[in-house]
Amino acid sequence: MACSTCNTSSNTCGCKDTPVIVPFVPQCPPDPLFPDPSPCSQTILDTCVRHRNYGIYNFGQGASIPEMTLPANATLESALQMLSLNPTVYDDTCPPPVNLHLSYLGATAMVIAWESTLELGSTYTLYVSSEPTFASGQVVQNLTTTSYTIANLTSLSTYYIKVTTNCDSANQSESAIIVVTTL
C-alpha cells in the first residue's frame, strides 16, 4: 500500500514515499528515467541486488580493506563483492575483477562473466573448484575476455569460482568468491 500521509496507521513505507498512479512493473536494473515506481523503494533495491542462482562466499570478509575504489556507475552487486575481497590478495594498483556473476547456468555447464578492470598487458585467471580453498579444480590462465564457459560440470553440484587480475608478475588482485550449484 502506498503511503498517503505521514504518521498514519496505513503508512507502511515511510514518509519519503508517495502514491504511484503508474502500475508497477519490476525491472532490474531499474529504469533510470523512472527508477522507483513502487510504493516502497527498499523492496525494489533488495529485489535488484538479490543474486540469481549464486551467492557470495564469505560475504564481508574484506571490510577492512582501506580505500576500496569502484568504477564509475558501479552496481550495488559490485560494492557487495568489494566488501568480500580477501585483503591478503588485494593490490590497489591492480584492481580486482568486479561484479563476478553467472550469465548462464545449466546442469553441466555455466557461463561466468565479470566487469573489466584490465590495464594494458594484463590478463585474468579463472579458478573453479568444488572446495572453497581451491585445493583442486580448473584453472584457466591468460584470459583477456570478461566471460568464460565452464563445461564438464556435474549436475546438482556446488562450485566455488573466483577470478584474478594479473597486472604483472608482482601485482595481482583476486575477485570475491561466488558459490554456484548446478541444475
N, C-alpha and C positions, 0 to 999 in steps of 0.2 A: 504494500500500500504506500503510495506516495505521501510525502509529508505535506500537510496543508498549512499548519501553523506550528510555531514552536511551543514546547512545553504542554502538549496535549496528550491524552492517553493514546491517540492514534499515531503519534509521532514515533514511528518505528525506525527511522533512518537517521535523524539528526537535522538540525536547523539549516544546514547548508543545502539541503535538497528541496527541490520544488516539483510539483506535479508535472508529468510529461504528457503531452497530447499525442505525440507520435508513438505508435506501437513499438515496443522494444523488440529488436532482433539481435541476439548476441552475435558479436563479431570479434574475433581475436586475430591480430591486434585491433583495438577499437578504431572506428572511423575517425581520422584526425579532424574532419570538419564537424563531427558531432560525437565526440569521444565518450560521452556518458549519458545516454538517453534513459538510463534506468533510474528508478527511484532511490537505489542505494549504490553509490559508486563503488564502495569497497567490495561488494559482491562481484561486480564486473571485473575489477582488478584481480581479485582472487581467482576468478574463472580463467583469466588470460594467463596467469602465472602458473597455474597448475600444470604439472608435467604430464604429457600424454605418453603412456607406455614406458616411462623411465623415471628414475629418481636420481637425486644427488647423493652419492655415498659420502658419509662423514660430513654432513652439512654443518657449516660453521667452524670447521677446524682451523681455518686460516684467518680468523677475525683479527689476529694481532699483526697481520702484515701492514707495515706503515705505508702511507701514501699510495694506496692502490689507485690506479687510474683506469677509467673505462673509456672506450672510444666514443666519439660523438654519436648521439642518438642510440646509445646502448639500451638494450631491453632490460627489464627487471630480472629476467632469467639470467642475463649476463652478470648482473650485480650479485645475485644469489650464488652463482658459481664462483665469482671472485671471492666471496666470503668463505668458500670451501676449498680454496687452494692450500696446498701443503707449503708452509713457509720455508721448509728446507730445500725445496726445488722451485723457488721463485726468484727470478732475477729481473729487477725493474728496468734494466737496459735491454731486455729481450722479452717482450710481453708474451704471456701465455695465450693460447687459443681461447676464445670466449664463445659462449652460447653453444657448447657441445650438445648435440641433440640427435634424435632419430628423425630421419625423413622417410624411412620405410622400415616396417617390421613384419617379418614372416616367421614361419616355423623353422626354417633352416638358413635364413639369410636376413641381413639388415643393412640399411644404408645409414651411415653416420655422417653428420655434417657439422661444421663449425664456422665461426666468423674469422676472417683472415686478420692476422697481426704480423704477417711476414714482412721482413725488411729484405732488401735486395740480397740475393745469395743465400737466403735462409730456406730451411725445409722443415717439414713436420715428420714426426714418428708417431704411429698409431699403435697402441697396445690393447689387446683383447685377452681376457683371461676369465676362467671360472673361479678364480680366487682373488680376493681384494688386495692381496700382497703382490700380485702379478708374478708369482714364482714360476709360473709356466704359462703357455699360451702363444698367441700370434703376435709378432712384431713386424710392422710394415714401415720401412725406413724410406727416407728421401722423397716424401710426398710434397708436391708443390700445389696440389689442388685442395679445396676445402670440403671435400666429401670422399667417402670411400665405401665400397660394397664389401661387406664381410660375409663370406659364404661358408658352406660346410659346417654349419652350426647344428646343435642338437635341439629338437623341439622341446618346449617346456623346461628349458634350462636357463639358469641365471648367469649373466656375463657382466664383467666389470670392464669399463672402457675409459681410456684417457688418451690425450694427445699432447705431445711435447713439441714446442717450438725450438728449433735448433738454429741459433743465430751464428754460432761458430763453435769450435771445439771446447771453448771455455764457458760460453753463455747458453743456457737453456732455461726454459720455464715450462712447467707442467700444468695442464688444464685441471679443472675439477674432475673428479671421477664420477661417471654416471653408471647406474646399475640398470640392466635391462633383462627381462625374462622373455624368451622367445615364445611364439604362439604354439 
